[in-house]
Amino acid sequence: MLYEGVLRKMRTEIGHPIQYFLVFEDDFINFNQALGKTLQIDFIKYQCLNCGNDRPIYRQGFCKSCFFETPAAGDWIMKPELSTAHLDKEDRDLEYEKRMQLQPHIVYLANSSNVKVGVTRKTQVPTRWIDQGAHEAIEIVEVPNRYLAGITEVALKAHVSDKTSWQKMLKNNIEDVDLVEWRDKLRSFIPEEAKEYFIASNSETHLEFPVLQYPEKVQSLNLTKTPSYSGVLKGIKGQYLIFEDNTVFNVRANEGLYVGIAIK
């Protein structure tokens, strides 16, 4: 089967294991069904997720000019504490920012390579955890806007990591920890403005990924440098495709690349 389209992050469905879908404009691939088969991936051109033009992708699937103009790439995306919609202050597009920022957000702990703290919109639970390759996660607070989530994350990352080692995550070098214990230990460090939103009585969520074989070492595929690649798919974890020869391909990091994918 031959598929063609612009890469966007894989969509997921919770299950045992998680189901992964790559959705193109007119078709989709269920990668779970491709496990054990040979995939050929060919880079054809760029297609900016904002303007649609064939321009080199700068960051987050956008060409350089769109990255610095579109509200979907504002600084508050990566740094929630910079959110200002709750103050009625515009960054790039106040209507868009209000829609995205003024909704319930979750501050959570996830364990993928180590325990880390993170922020996501409530509607993105458990998708955000899946995208990070976390095998377990727990919510700490649920706040009404992105700013409160951001300042909570900033306060907590003085006491717990906010980074994931993607190499360890892909090799499955993981250890189970008691996230309830971690949540309770971090409670006293939550900022005053967010203390009332602490979630005291929830349990861990456990996630199972469709992986037949984990890589012993990790070699990342860069399609702009290696525009054609072929390998046997052995697993999907986070937003990565894992191949038999230890090659891994980060679908999300390659958003905006227009590709052809053949499954043999």
VOBAGU-673802 format. One record per atom (N, C-alpha, C): residue in one letter; atom name; x, y, z. Coordinates in steps of 0.02 Angstrom, whole numbers. Layout:
NODE keza lumse   east  north     up
NODE    a    CA      X      Y      Z
...
***
This chain:
NODE keza lumse   east  north     up
NODE    m     N     42    -60      0
NODE    m    CA      0      0      0
NODE    m     C     44     62      0
NODE    l     N     24    113    -38
NODE    l    CA     61    175    -43
NODE    l     C     18    232    -17
NODE    y     N     46    271     28
NODE    y    CA     12    328     57
NODE    y     C     54    391     45
NODE    e     N     21    449     41
NODE    e    CA     57    511     29
NODE    e     C     22    568     63
NODE    g     N     61    612     95
NODE    g    CA     31    670    127
NODE    g     C     80    705    173
NODE    v     N     56    758    206
NODE    v    CA     98    797    250
NODE    v     C     96    768    320
NODE    l     N    154    763    352
NODE    l    CA    158    733    419
NODE    l     C    130    781    471
NODE    r     N     88    754    513
NODE    r    CA     66    785    575
NODE    r     C     74    732    630
NODE    k     N     73    753    692
NODE    k    CA     83    705    745
NODE    k     C     31    649    741
NODE    m     N     51    589    759
NODE    m    CA      6    533    755
NODE    m     C    -51    541    805
NODE    r     N   -110    522    783
NODE    r    CA   -168    521    829
NODE    r     C   -168    454    865
NODE    t     N   -196    454    924
NODE    t    CA   -194    393    965
NODE    t     C   -262    378    995
NODE    e     N   -272    315   1009
NODE    e    CA   -332    292   1045
NODE    e     C   -308    249   1103
NODE    i     N   -335    261   1162
NODE    i    CA   -316    222   1220
NODE    i     C   -338    150   1211
NODE    g     N   -296    104   1230
NODE    g    CA   -312     33   1223
NODE    g     C   -254     -8   1251
NODE    h     N   -260    -73   1246
NODE    h    CA   -207   -119   1270
NODE    h     C   -185   -162   1211
NODE    p     N   -137   -138   1171
NODE    p    CA    -99    -76   1179
NODE    p     C   -133    -16   1148
NODE    i     N   -101     42   1154
NODE    i    CA   -124    103   1122
NODE    i     C   -125     94   1047
NODE    q     N   -175    122   1014
NODE    q    CA   -179    120    941
NODE    q     C   -152    185    911
NODE    y     N   -112    179    858
NODE    y    CA    -81    238    827
NODE    y     C   -104    246    755
NODE    f     N   -122    308    737
NODE    f    CA   -146    323    669
NODE    f     C   -108    383    641
NODE    l     N    -84    377    580
NODE    l    CA    -57    434    544
NODE    l     C   -111    455    494
NODE    v     N   -136    516    502
NODE    v    CA   -193    538    463
NODE    v     C   -170    587    409
NODE    f     N   -184    570    346
NODE    f    CA   -172    614    289
NODE    f     C   -239    644    268
NODE    e     N   -236    688    218
NODE    e    CA   -296    723    196
NODE    e     C   -350    675    173
NODE    d     N   -330    623    136
NODE    d    CA   -380    579    106
NODE    d     C   -375    506    130
NODE    d     N   -329    493    177
NODE    d    CA   -318    424    198
NODE    d     C   -285    422    267
NODE    f     N   -278    363    295
NODE    f    CA   -243    357    358
NODE    f     C   -209    289    362
NODE    i     N   -158    285    406
NODE    i    CA   -123    223    419
NODE    i     C   -132    205    492
NODE    n     N   -153    143    506
NODE    n    CA   -151    116    574
NODE    n     C    -84     79    580
NODE    f     N    -36    112    615
NODE    f    CA     31     83    618
NODE    f     C     33     18    657
NODE    n     N    -14      7    702
NODE    n    CA    -16    -57    738
NODE    n     C    -20   -116    689
NODE    q     N    -58   -105    636
NODE    q    CA    -67   -158    586
NODE    q     C     -6   -167    542
NODE    a     N     41   -119    545
NODE    a    CA    102   -122    504
NODE    a     C    161   -151    543
NODE    l     N    152   -169    606
NODE    l    CA    206   -198    646
NODE    l     C    231   -262    613
NODE    g     N    297   -268    607
NODE    g    CA    327   -326    576
NODE    g     C    333   -321    500
NODE    k     N    307   -267    472
NODE    k    CA    310   -256    399
NODE    k     C    363   -204    383
NODE    t     N    384   -204    319
NODE    t    CA    434   -156    296
NODE    t     C    400    -91    276
NODE    l     N    425    -36    303
NODE    l    CA    401     30    284
NODE    l     C    454     66    243
NODE    q     N    435     96    189
NODE    q    CA    480    141    153
NODE    q     C    452    211    159
NODE    i     N    494    258    182
NODE    i    CA    474    328    191
NODE    i     C    516    371    145
NODE    d     N    483    411    103
NODE    d    CA    518    454     56
NODE    d     C    497    527     67
NODE    f     N    546    570     77
NODE    f    CA    534    641     83
NODE    f     C    523    671     13
NODE    i     N    466    704      3
NODE    i    CA    449    731    -63
NODE    i     C    458    807    -66
NODE    k     N    431    842    -16
NODE    k    CA    436    915    -15
NODE    k     C    416    940     55
NODE    y     N    421   1005     65
NODE    y    CA    395   1035    126
NODE    y     C    323   1059    114
NODE    q     N    285   1063    168
NODE    q    CA    218   1093    164
NODE    q     C    201   1123    232
NODE    c     N    216   1187    240
NODE    c    CA    204   1222    303
NODE    c     C    133   1210    327
NODE    l     N    124   1194    392
NODE    l    CA     58   1179    419
NODE    l     C     14   1241    423
NODE    n     N     43   1301    414
NODE    n    CA      3   1362    416
NODE    n     C    -13   1387    346
NODE    c     N     39   1403    307
NODE    c    CA     28   1432    241
NODE    c     C     23   1380    186
NODE    g     N     47   1319    198
NODE    g    CA     43   1266    149
NODE    g     C     95   1269     94
NODE    n     N    141   1318     99
NODE    n    CA    191   1327     46
NODE    n     C    250   1278     55
NODE    d     N    285   1266      0
NODE    d    CA    344   1222      1
NODE    d     C    405   1263     22
NODE    r     N    409   1276     87
NODE    r    CA    465   1313    116
NODE    r     C    495   1271    171
NODE    p     N    562   1274    182
NODE    p    CA    592   1236    235
NODE    p     C    557   1246    302
NODE    i     N    547   1192    339
NODE    i    CA    513   1196    404
NODE    i     C    563   1223    455
NODE    y     N    541   1272    493
NODE    y    CA    584   1303    543
NODE    y     C    575   1269    611
NODE    r     N    514   1271    637
NODE    r    CA    498   1237    700
NODE    r     C    423   1221    702
NODE    q     N    406   1167    737
NODE    q    CA    336   1149    752
NODE    q     C    293   1142    689
NODE    g     N    325   1123    633
NODE    g    CA    287   1113    571
NODE    g     C    275   1176    531
NODE    f     N    303   1233    552
NODE    f    CA    292   1297    518
NODE    f     C    356   1321    483
NODE    c     N    348   1355    427
NODE    c    CA    404   1389    396
NODE    c     C    424   1447    442
NODE    k     N    480   1478    428
NODE    k    CA    508   1528    474
NODE    k     C    461   1588    483
NODE    s     N    434   1614    428
NODE    s    CA    391   1673    434
NODE    s     C    327   1656    472
NODE    c     N    298   1598    459
NODE    c    CA    236   1579    494
NODE    c     C    250   1566    568
NODE    f     N    308   1537    584
NODE    f    CA    324   1523    654
NODE    f     C    323   1586    696
NODE    f     N    346   1641    667
NODE    f    CA    348   1704    705
NODE    f     C    285   1745    698
NODE    e     N    235   1720    661
NODE    e    CA    173   1757    651
NODE    e     C    111   1721    678
NODE    t     N    107   1655    669
NODE    t    CA     46   1620    688
NODE    t     C     37   1617    764
NODE    p     N    -24   1627    788
NODE    p    CA    -37   1623    860
NODE    p     C    -26   1552    887
NODE    a     N    -25   1502    843
NODE    a    CA    -16   1433    865
NODE    a     C     57   1418    883
NODE    a     N    102   1468    876
NODE    a    CA    172   1458    893
NODE    a     C    196   1513    941
NODE    g     N    150   1543    978
NODE    g    CA    170   1594   1027
NODE    g     C    214   1564   1082
NODE    d     N    252   1608   1116
NODE    d    CA    297   1583   1169
NODE    d     C    259   1547   1225
NODE    w     N    196   1564   1235
NODE    w    CA    158   1534   1289
NODE    w     C    142   1460   1277
NODE    i     N    152   1438   1215
NODE    i    CA    142   1366   1200
NODE    i     C    193   1325   1239
NODE    m     N    257   1344   1233
NODE    m    CA    311   1308   1266
NODE    m     C    321   1331   1338
NODE    k     N    301   1392   1353
NODE    k    CA    309   1420   1420
NODE    k     C    241   1446   1444
NODE    p     N    200   1401   1472
NODE    p    CA    132   1419   1492
NODE    p     C    129   1478   1541
NODE    e     N    183   1488   1579
NODE    e    CA    183   1542   1628
NODE    e     C    182   1611   1595
NODE    l     N    195   1613   1529
NODE    l    CA    193   1676   1492
NODE    l     C    123   1692   1465
NODE    s     N     74   1650   1480
NODE    s    CA      6   1661   1457
NODE    s     C    -22   1727   1485
NODE    t     N    -58   1765   1444
NODE    t    CA    -86   1829   1466
NODE    t     C   -160   1838   1448
NODE    a     N   -192   1787   1419
NODE    a    CA   -262   1795   1399
NODE    a     C   -307   1809   1459
NODE    h     N   -289   1783   1518
NODE    h    CA   -329   1795   1578
NODE    h     C   -327   1868   1600
NODE    l     N   -277   1904   1574
NODE    l    CA   -272   1977   1588
NODE    l     C   -301   2018   1531
NODE    d     N   -330   1984   1481
NODE    d    CA   -357   2017   1422
NODE    d     C   -302   2049   1380
NODE    k     N   -241   2021   1385
NODE    k    CA   -184   2048   1348
NODE    k     C   -167   2003   1290
NODE    e     N   -160   2033   1231
NODE    e    CA   -147   1994   1171
NODE    e     C    -72   1983   1162
NODE    d     N    -55   1922   1139
NODE    d    CA     13   1907   1116
NODE    d     C     13   1915   1039
NODE    r     N    -24   1871   1004
NODE    r    CA    -29   1877    931
NODE    r     C   -101   1881    907
NODE    d     N   -146   1847    942
NODE    d    CA   -217   1845    922
NODE    d     C   -257   1829    984
NODE    l     N   -287   1880   1015
NODE    l    CA   -318   1872   1081
NODE    l     C   -376   1822   1079
NODE    e     N   -415   1823   1026
NODE    e    CA   -471   1777   1022
NODE    e     C   -447   1704   1024
NODE    y     N   -395   1689    984
NODE    y    CA   -366   1622    984
NODE    y     C   -336   1605   1052
NODE    e     N   -301   1653   1081
NODE    e    CA   -267   1641   1145
NODE    e     C   -317   1630   1201
NODE    k     N   -373   1666   1199
NODE    k    CA   -425   1655   1250
NODE    k     C   -454   1585   1243
NODE    r     N   -465   1565   1180
NODE    r    CA   -494   1499   1168
NODE    r     C   -449   1443   1194
NODE    m     N   -384   1451   1185
NODE    m    CA   -336   1399   1204
NODE    m     C   -316   1403   1278
NODE    q     N   -308   1464   1303
NODE    q    CA   -280   1473   1371
NODE    q     C   -334   1472   1425
NODE    l     N   -393   1497   1410
NODE    l    CA   -445   1503   1462
NODE    l     C   -490   1442   1462
NODE    q     N   -460   1386   1476
NODE    q    CA   -495   1322   1483
NODE    q     C   -458   1281   1535
NODE    p     N   -489   1229   1562
NODE    p    CA   -456   1190   1614
NODE    p     C   -390   1160   1590
NODE    h     N   -339   1167   1632
NODE    h    CA   -273   1138   1619
NODE    h     C   -252   1093   1677
NODE    i     N   -213   1043   1660
NODE    i    CA   -189    994   1709
NODE    i     C   -114   1001   1717
NODE    v     N    -90   1004   1778
NODE    v    CA    -20    994   1793
NODE    v     C    -13    922   1816
NODE    y     N     35    886   1788
NODE    y    CA     39    814   1800
NODE    y     C    111    792   1812
NODE    l     N    117    731   1837
NODE    l    CA    181    696   1840
NODE    l     C    176    637   1792
NODE    a     N    228    629   1751
NODE    a    CA    230    572   1705
NODE    a     C    298    538   1712
NODE    n     N    298    472   1702
NODE    n    CA    360    433   1707
NODE    n     C    372    399   1640
NODE    s     N    419    426   1601
NODE    s    CA    437    395   1538
NODE    s     C    509    370   1541
NODE    s     N    556    415   1557
NODE    s    CA    625    395   1571
NODE    s     C    641    409   1643
NODE    n     N    603    454   1673
NODE    n    CA    611    477   1742
NODE    n     C    547    515   1758
NODE    v     N    539    532   1821
NODE    v    CA    480    571   1841
NODE    v     C    489    643   1817
NODE    k     N    439    669   1782
NODE    k    CA    441    738   1759
NODE    k     C    374    772   1771
NODE    v     N    376    837   1777
NODE    v    CA    315    876   1784
NODE    v     C    298    908   1717
NODE    g     N    235    914   1702
NODE    g    CA    215    944   1638
NODE    g     C    146    976   1643
NODE    v     N    127   1010   1589
NODE    v    CA     63   1046   1584
NODE    v     C     28   1024   1520
NODE    t     N    -38   1016   1523
NODE    t    CA    -77   1005   1463
NODE    t     C   -148   1028   1474
NODE    r     N   -182   1043   1419
NODE    r    CA   -254   1056   1425
NODE    r     C   -289    993   1448
NODE    k     N   -342   1000   1486
NODE    k    CA   -377    942   1512
NODE    k     C   -402    897   1456
NODE    t     N   -420    927   1400
NODE    t    CA   -445    887   1343
NODE    t     C   -391    843   1313
NODE    q     N   -327    857   1330
NODE    q    CA   -271    819   1302
NODE    q     C   -247    762   1347
NODE    v     N   -284    748   1401
NODE    v    CA   -270    690   1444
NODE    v     C   -310    631   1418
NODE    p     N   -279    573   1405
NODE    p    CA   -209    554   1417
NODE    p     C   -163    563   1356
NODE    t     N   -188    597   1303
NODE    t    CA   -150    603   1240
NODE    t     C    -80    629   1252
NODE    r     N    -75    681   1294
NODE    r    CA     -9    711   1307
NODE    r     C     39    660   1337
NODE    w     N     14    618   1382
NODE    w    CA     58    568   1414
NODE    w     C     80    516   1363
NODE    i     N     34    497   1319
NODE    i    CA     51    448   1267
NODE    i     C    106    477   1222
NODE    d     N     97    541   1202
NODE    d    CA    146    573   1158
NODE    d     C    216    576   1188
NODE    q     N    219    577   1254
NODE    q    CA    284    580   1288
NODE    q     C    313    510   1302
NODE    g     N    276    459   1284
NODE    g    CA    300    391   1297
NODE    g     C    299    372   1370
NODE    a     N    254    402   1408
NODE    a    CA    251    387   1480
NODE    a     C    213    322   1492
NODE    h     N    242    278   1533
NODE    h    CA    207    216   1548
NODE    h     C    162    223   1610
NODE    e     N    170    279   1646
NODE    e    CA    125    294   1702
NODE    e     C    123    369   1712
NODE    a     N     67    395   1737
NODE    a    CA     59    467   1747
NODE    a     C      4    479   1799
NODE    i     N      5    539   1828
NODE    i    CA    -46    557   1877
NODE    i     C    -56    633   1875
NODE    e     N   -118    655   1885
NODE    e    CA   -133    727   1887
NODE    e     C   -119    754   1957
NODE    i     N    -93    817   1958
NODE    i    CA    -80    849   2022
NODE    i     C   -131    903   2037
NODE    v     N   -140    950   1989
NODE    v    CA   -190   1002   1997
NODE    v     C   -229   1010   1933
NODE    e     N   -291   1033   1939
NODE    e    CA   -332   1053   1882
NODE    e     C   -351   1126   1893
NODE    v     N   -325   1170   1851
NODE    v    CA   -335   1242   1859
NODE    v     C   -377   1269   1801
NODE    p     N   -407   1328   1809
NODE    p    CA   -453   1353   1757
NODE    p     C   -419   1387   1698
NODE    n     N   -353   1399   1701
NODE    n    CA   -321   1431   1643
NODE    n     C   -248   1409   1637
NODE    r     N   -218   1425   1581
NODE    r    CA   -149   1403   1566
NODE    r     C    -98   1438   1609
NODE    y     N   -110   1501   1626
NODE    y    CA    -62   1538   1667
NODE    y     C    -51   1504   1735
NODE    l     N   -106   1486   1769
NODE    l    CA    -99   1454   1835
NODE    l     C    -62   1387   1829
NODE    a     N    -76   1351   1775
NODE    a    CA    -39   1288   1764
NODE    a     C     35   1303   1754
NODE    g     N     50   1356   1717
NODE    g    CA    120   1373   1703
NODE    g     C    159   1391   1765
NODE    i     N    130   1433   1808
NODE    i    CA    167   1453   1868
NODE    i     C    174   1394   1916
NODE    t     N    126   1348   1914
NODE    t    CA    132   1288   1956
NODE    t     C    188   1244   1931
NODE    e     N    192   1235   1865
NODE    e    CA    246   1195   1837
NODE    e     C    314   1225   1854
NODE    v     N    320   1291   1847
NODE    v    CA    384   1325   1862
NODE    v     C    404   1313   1935
NODE    a     N    355   1317   1981
NODE    a    CA    370   1306   2052
NODE    a     C    391   1234   2065
NODE    l     N    359   1186   2032
NODE    l    CA    373   1115   2046
NODE    l     C    437   1091   2013
NODE    k     N    456   1122   1956
NODE    k    CA    516   1096   1922
NODE    k     C    580   1116   1958
NODE    a     N    574   1154   2012
NODE    a    CA    631   1165   2056
NODE    a     C    644   1103   2099
NODE    h     N    595   1057   2100
NODE    h    CA    600    998   2143
NODE    h     C    595    931   2105
NODE    v     N    577    935   2040
NODE    v    CA    571    875   1998
NODE    v     C    586    896   1927
NODE    s     N    611    851   1886
NODE    s    CA    631    868   1817
NODE    s     C    570    889   1776
NODE    d     N    583    930   1724
NODE    d    CA    531    944   1674
NODE    d     C    553    920   1605
NODE    k     N    603    875   1604
NODE    k    CA    630    849   1541
NODE    k     C    625    772   1540
NODE    t     N    619    746   1479
NODE    t    CA    620    674   1468
NODE    t     C    682    655   1428
NODE    s     N    716    602   1447
NODE    s    CA    770    575   1406
NODE    s     C    739    529   1354
NODE    w     N    732    555   1292
NODE    w    CA    696    516   1241
NODE    w     C    734    452   1224
NODE    q     N    801    452   1231
NODE    q    CA    838    391   1216
NODE    q     C    822    336   1267
NODE    k     N    820    354   1332
NODE    k    CA    803    305   1384
NODE    k     C    731    281   1375
NODE    m     N    686    328   1358
NODE    m    CA    616    310   1348
NODE    m     C    610    258   1292
NODE    l     N    646    269   1237
NODE    l    CA    641    223   1179
NODE    l     C    673    156   1193
NODE    k     N    726    155   1233
NODE    k    CA    758     91   1250
NODE    k     C    719     54   1304
NODE    n     N    668     87   1331
NODE    n    CA    627     59   1385
NODE    n     C    668     48   1449
NODE    n     N    717     92   1460
NODE    n    CA    755     91   1523
NODE    n     C    715    129   1576
NODE    i     N    665     96   1602
NODE    i    CA    618    129   1646
NODE    i     C    616     95   1714
NODE    e     N    595    132   1763
NODE    e    CA    582    102   1828
NODE    e     C    516    129   1854
NODE    d     N    478     86   1884
NODE    d    CA    414    107   1912
NODE    d     C    426    145   1977
NODE    v     N    389    198   1986
NODE    v    CA    393    238   2047
NODE    v     C    323    247   2074
NODE    d     N    318    270   2135
NODE    d    CA    253    284   2166
NODE    d     C    235    356   2153
NODE    l     N    195    368   2100
NODE    l    CA    178    436   2082
NODE    l     C    131    469   2132
NODE    v     N     91    429   2167
NODE    v    CA     49    457   2220
NODE    v     C     93    487   2275
NODE    e     N    145    451   2292
NODE    e    CA    192    475   2342
NODE    e     C    227    539   2318
NODE    w     N    247    540   2255
NODE    w    CA    278    600   2225
NODE    w     C    230    659   2226
NODE    r     N    167    647   2207
NODE    r    CA    117    700   2206
NODE    r     C    109    731   2275
NODE    d     N    103    688   2326
NODE    d    CA     93    713   2394
NODE    d     C    155    750   2420
NODE    k     N    214    727   2399
NODE    k    CA    276    758   2420
NODE    k     C    283    829   2391
NODE    l     N    257    838   2331
NODE    l    CA    263    903   2297
NODE    l     C    208    952   2316
NODE    r     N    158    929   2351
NODE    r    CA     99    971   2366
NODE    r     C    118   1038   2398
NODE    s     N    165   1036   2444
NODE    s    CA    181   1097   2482
NODE    s     C    216   1150   2439
NODE    f     N    239   1130   2379
NODE    f    CA    275   1177   2336
NODE    f     C    228   1211   2284
NODE    i     N    165   1192   2284
NODE    i    CA    117   1222   2238
NODE    i     C    106   1295   2258
NODE    p     N    107   1343   2210
NODE    p    CA     97   1413   2227
NODE    p     C     29   1426   2261
NODE    e     N     26   1477   2302
NODE    e    CA    -35   1493   2339
NODE    e     C    -96   1498   2294
NODE    e     N    -87   1529   2234
NODE    e    CA   -144   1540   2190
NODE    e     C   -174   1475   2164
NODE    a     N   -136   1421   2167
NODE    a    CA   -159   1357   2138
NODE    a     C   -172   1303   2191
NODE    k     N   -157   1318   2254
NODE    k    CA   -164   1266   2306
NODE    k     C   -234   1237   2310
NODE    e     N   -285   1278   2300
NODE    e    CA   -354   1254   2307
NODE    e     C   -373   1204   2252
NODE    y     N   -331   1199   2199
NODE    y    CA   -348   1156   2143
NODE    y     C   -312   1088   2147
NODE    f     N   -277   1076   2202
NODE    f    CA   -241   1012   2211
NODE    f     C   -290    954   2208
NODE    i     N   -270    900   2173
NODE    i    CA   -311    840   2168
NODE    i     C   -284    788   2217
NODE    a     N   -322    773   2268
NODE    a    CA   -296    733   2323
NODE    a     C   -311    659   2319
NODE    s     N   -358    639   2277
NODE    s    CA   -383    570   2283
NODE    s     C   -387    533   2217
NODE    n     N   -337    543   2174
NODE    n    CA   -337    505   2112
NODE    n     C   -281    454   2111
NODE    s     N   -282    410   2063
NODE    s    CA   -231    357   2059
NODE    s     C   -193    363   1993
NODE    e     N   -140    323   1987
NODE    e    CA    -99    325   1927
NODE    e     C   -137    296   1867
NODE    t     N   -121    324   1808
NODE    t    CA   -143    295   1744
NODE    t     C    -84    256   1715
NODE    h     N    -96    194   1694
NODE    h    CA    -43    154   1664
NODE    h     C    -57    145   1589
NODE    l     N     -3    150   1549
NODE    l    CA    -10    149   1476
NODE    l     C     34     94   1447
NODE    e     N      7     60   1396
NODE    e    CA     42      5   1363
NODE    e     C     53     21   1290
NODE    f     N    115     19   1268
NODE    f    CA    133     37   1200
NODE    f     C    143    -24   1155
NODE    p     N    128    -17   1090
NODE    p    CA    134    -74   1044
NODE    p     C    206    -81   1019
NODE    v     N    248   -115   1058
NODE    v    CA    318   -124   1041
NODE    v     C    336   -198   1043
NODE    l     N    361   -223    987
NODE    l    CA    384   -293    983
NODE    l     C    457   -299   1002
NODE    q     N    495   -247    990
NODE    q    CA    567   -249   1003
NODE    q     C    592   -178   1015
NODE    y     N    624   -168   1073
NODE    y    CA    653   -102   1088
NODE    y     C    723    -97   1060
NODE    p     N    745    -37   1039
NODE    p    CA    813    -30   1012
NODE    p     C    866    -36   1066
NODE    e     N    923    -66   1049
NODE    e    CA    978    -70   1096
NODE    e     C   1017     -5   1099
NODE    k     N   1022     27   1041
NODE    k    CA   1049     95   1037
NODE    k     C   1001    132    991
NODE    v     N   1005    198    991
NODE    v    CA    956    237    956
NODE    v     C    989    279    902
NODE    q     N    966    270    840
NODE    q    CA    991    311    785
NODE    q     C    931    347    754
NODE    s     N    932    413    758
NODE    s    CA    874    453    737
NODE    s     C    876    465    662
NODE    l     N    819    455    629
NODE    l    CA    813    466    557
NODE    l     C    796    539    543
NODE    n     N    839    572    504
NODE    n    CA    827    641    481
NODE    n     C    811    638    407
NODE    l     N    748    647    389
NODE    l    CA    726    638    320
NODE    l     C    755    690    273
NODE    t     N    771    750    298
NODE    t    CA    799    801    253
NODE    t     C    871    784    235
NODE    k     N    904    744    276
NODE    k    CA    973    722    261
NODE    k     C    973    653    228
NODE    t     N    925    611    247
NODE    t    CA    918    545    218
NODE    t     C    847    541    190
NODE    p     N    836    565    128
NODE    p    CA    767    573    103
NODE    p     C    730    509     86
NODE    s     N    765    452     88
NODE    s    CA    731    389     77
NODE    s     C    756    337    127
NODE    y     N    710    305    161
NODE    y    CA    729    256    212
NODE    y     C    681    196    208
NODE    s     N    708    137    220
NODE    s    CA    668     76    221
NODE    s     C    689     33    281
NODE    g     N    640      9    318
NODE    g    CA    656    -33    376
NODE    g     C    594    -70    401
NODE    v     N    605   -121    442
NODE    v    CA    549   -160    471
NODE    v     C    526   -127    535
NODE    l     N    461   -111    538
NODE    l    CA    432    -77    596
NODE    l     C    425   -126    654
NODE    k     N    454   -109    711
NODE    k    CA    453   -153    769
NODE    k     C    415   -123    828
NODE    g     N    397    -59    824
NODE    g    CA    360    -31    880
NODE    g     C    343     42    870
NODE    i     N    297     66    912
NODE    i    CA    277    136    913
NODE    i     C    273    157    987
NODE    k     N    309    210   1004
NODE    k    CA    307    234   1072
NODE    k     C    316    310   1072
NODE    g     N    278    344   1114
NODE    g    CA    279    417   1110
NODE    g     C    254    437   1041
NODE    q     N    293    479   1007
NODE    q    CA    278    494    937
NODE    q     C    331    465    890
NODE    y     N    362    411    913
NODE    y    CA    417    380    876
NODE    y     C    395    314    843
NODE    l     N    419    304    782
NODE    l    CA    418    238    751
NODE    l     C    486    206    764
NODE    i     N    485    143    785
NODE    i    CA    547    107    803
NODE    i     C    557     51    752
NODE    f     N    618     48    722
NODE    f    CA    632      0    670
NODE    f     C    683    -53    693
NODE    e     N    684   -108    658
NODE    e    CA    724   -166    677
NODE    e     C    799   -150    680
NODE    d     N    823   -103    639
NODE    d    CA    894    -87    636
NODE    d     C    914    -33    686
NODE    n     N    872    -20    737
NODE    n    CA    883     30    790
NODE    n     C    870    102    766
NODE    t     N    847    111    704
NODE    t    CA    827    177    681
NODE    t     C    761    196    714
NODE    v     N    755    259    735
NODE    v    CA    692    284    761
NODE    v     C    673    347    723
NODE    f     N    608    358    714
NODE    f    CA    584    415    675
NODE    f     C    532    452    716
NODE    n     N    547    515    733
NODE    n    CA    502    556    772
NODE    n     C    453    591    725
NODE    v     N    392    565    722
NODE    v    CA    342    593    676
NODE    v     C    328    666    692
NODE    r     N    319    681    756
NODE    r    CA    301    749    774
NODE    r     C    356    799    756
NODE    a     N    418    779    766
NODE    a    CA    474    824    750
NODE    a     C    481    836    675
NODE    n     N    445    797    635
NODE    n    CA    448    805    562
NODE    n     C    382    830    533
NODE    e     N    340    860    574
NODE    e    CA    279    890    550
NODE    e     C    295    941    495
NODE    g     N    254    944    444
NODE    g    CA    266    991    390
NODE    g     C    306    962    333
NODE    l     N    329    901    339
NODE    l    CA    363    867    283
NODE    l     C    311    826    245
NODE    y     N    309    834    181
NODE    y    CA    263    796    138
NODE    y     C    300    733    116
NODE    v     N    272    675    131
NODE    v    CA    307    612    121
NODE    v     C    264    561     84
NODE    g     N    298    511     57
NODE    g    CA    265    451     33
NODE    g     C    285    394     78
NODE    i     N    237    352     97
NODE    i    CA    250    294    139
NODE    i     C    221    232    105
NODE    a     N    265    184     94
NODE    a    CA    244    120     66
NODE    a     C    250     66    119
NODE    i     N    199     24    125
NODE    i    CA    201    -32    172
NODE    i     C    204    -96    132
NODE    k     N    256   -136    144
NODE    k    CA    268   -196    103
NODE    k     C    261   -259    145
***
